[in-house]
């Protein structure tokens, strides 16, 4: 394991905390918070290209306004 610091908006941190709770609940509490968080981050990282495209589209829309 490693420890790193990332700065997130309150909204993103709250959403992540909620997702961790749901993953843990779905496992009946058999996974740790660290395991749930790692699984969520890995799943998100697997979709980095899609997320990047969505962010690019949003930025372009903002520039056109």
C-alpha positions in Angstrom: 0.0 0.0 0.0 0.9 3.6 -0.4 -0.3 6.9 0.9 -0.9 9.8 -1.4 -2.8 13.1 -1.1 -5.3 14.3 -3.6 -7.4 17.5 -3.4 -11.0 17.1 -4.4 -14.1 19.3 -4.4 -16.3 18.6 -1.4 -19.0 17.3 -3.9 -16.5 14.8 -5.3 -15.2 13.7 -1.9 -18.8 13.2 -0.7 -19.7 11.2 -3.8 -16.6 9.0 -3.4 -17.4 8.4 0.3 -20.9 7.4 -0.6 -19.7 5.1 -3.2 -17.3 3.4 -0.8 -20.1 2.9 1.7 -22.3 1.3 -1.0 -19.5 -1.0 -2.2 -18.8 -2.1 1.4 -22.5 -2.6 2.1 -22.8 -4.7 -1.1 -20.1 -6.9 0.2 -21.8 -7.3 3.6 -18.9 -5.3 5.1 -16.4 -7.9 4.1 -14.1 -5.5 2.2 -12.2 -2.7 3.9 -12.6 0.9 3.2 -9.2 0.9 1.5 -10.2 -2.1 -0.7 -13.5 -0.4 -1.7 -11.7 2.8 -2.5 -9.0 1.0 -4.5 -11.7 -0.8 -6.6 -13.6 2.4 -7.3 -10.4 4.3 -8.3 -9.3 1.4 -10.5 -12.7 1.3 -12.2 -12.6 5.0 -12.8 -9.0 4.8 -14.1 -10.1 2.1 -16.6 -12.5 4.8 -18.1 -10.0 7.6 -18.2 -10.4 8.1 -22.0 -14.2 8.4 -21.7 -13.9 10.9 -18.8 -11.3 12.9 -20.7 -13.6 13.1 -23.7 -16.5 14.3 -21.5 -14.4 16.9 -19.8 -13.1 18.1 -23.2 -16.6 18.4 -24.5 -17.7 20.4 -21.5 -14.7 22.8 -21.8 -15.5 23.4 -25.5 -19.2 24.1 -24.7 -18.1 26.6 -22.0 -15.7 28.3 -24.5 -18.5 28.6 -27.1 -20.9 30.4 -24.7 
